């Protein structure tokens, strides 16, 4: 079955960087879109970024454009989210999904990102 395991979150100061990873298994990773979503306390889960199967096509939420970069390594069955210039409003639990811009619900356990001084 589809399994996604997110990692790489943590506590970081405003302006700092983190790199999230999502290890996938249970399906042919290289043929599927992958995406990152996040959910802040009291808010709905929202799309952060998505990437096409070949890693060429990408989309980003307006709030993260120019700061976050999604990428993938099909040889390692892993999708990444490089987050730079982090802001307190980026604080959330981050999840990956086997999806484009509509969530499919293949969430892992998520990884907590906290941006605070």
C-alpha positions in Angstrom: 0.0 0.0 0.0 1.0 3.6 -0.4 3.3 4.8 2.5 4.7 8.2 2.9 7.1 9.2 5.7 7.9 12.8 6.2 11.0 14.1 8.1 13.2 17.1 8.5 11.0 19.4 10.5 12.1 21.3 13.6 12.4 24.6 15.4 14.1 27.4 13.4 14.4 31.1 13.8 12.8 33.5 11.4 14.9 33.8 8.3 16.3 30.4 8.7 16.1 27.3 6.5 14.9 23.7 6.7 14.8 20.9 4.2 12.0 18.4 4.5 12.0 14.9 3.0 9.3 12.5 2.1 10.2 8.9 1.5 7.7 7.0 -0.5 7.0 3.3 -0.9 4.3 0.9 -2.1 3.8 2.4 -5.6 5.8 3.3 -8.7 7.0 6.7 -7.4 8.4 7.9 -10.7 5.1 8.0 -12.5 3.1 10.1 -10.0 2.8 13.8 -9.1 3.9 14.5 -5.6 3.0 17.4 -3.3 3.5 19.1 0.0 0.6 20.4 2.1 0.6 22.1 5.5 -1.8 22.6 8.3 -1.5 25.3 10.9 -3.4 25.1 14.2 -7.0 26.1 13.7 -6.6 26.3 9.9 -7.4 24.0 7.0 -4.8 22.0 5.3 -3.4 23.9 2.3 -1.3 23.1 -0.7 2.3 24.4 -0.5 3.9 23.0 -3.6 3.5 20.2 -6.2 5.9 18.6 -8.7 5.3 16.5 -11.8 6.5 13.0 -12.2 9.7 14.0 -14.1 10.5 16.9 -11.8 10.1 19.5 -14.4 6.7 21.0 -13.8 6.1 22.7 -10.4 3.5 24.8 -8.8 3.6 26.8 -5.5 1.3 28.6 -3.2 1.7 32.4 -3.6 2.7 32.6 0.1 5.9 30.5 -0.5 6.9 31.5 -4.0 10.5 32.5 -4.2 11.3 31.0 -0.8 10.4 27.3 -1.1 11.6 24.8 -3.7 10.1 21.4 -4.3 12.3 18.7 -5.9 12.4 14.9 -6.2 14.8 12.1 -6.7 13.1 9.3 -8.5 16.0 7.0 -7.8 15.5 7.4 -4.1 11.7 7.5 -4.2 11.9 10.8 -2.2 10.4 14.3 -2.6 12.0 17.3 -0.9 10.9 20.7 0.2 13.7 23.3 0.6 12.4 26.1 2.8 14.3 29.3 3.0 13.6 32.7 4.6 11.2 31.1 6.9 8.5 33.2 8.6 6.5 32.6 11.8 3.4 32.1 9.5 5.1 29.1 8.0 4.6 27.3 11.3 2.6 24.2 10.6 2.6 20.4 10.3 3.9 19.6 6.8 2.6 16.5 4.9 3.4 15.0 1.6 0.8 13.5 -0.7 0.6 11.5 -3.9 -1.3 14.3 -5.6 -1.1 17.4 -7.7 -3.3 20.3 -6.6 -6.1 18.3 -5.1 -5.3 16.3 -2.1 -5.7 12.5 -2.4 -5.2 11.8 1.3 -2.1 9.6 1.3 -0.8 11.5 4.2 2.1 10.3 6.4 2.4 11.3 10.0 3.6 14.8 9.1 6.6 16.7 10.3 6.3 19.8 12.6 7.9 23.0 11.5 8.0 25.8 14.1 9.4 29.2 13.2 10.0 31.3 16.3 12.7 33.4 17.9 
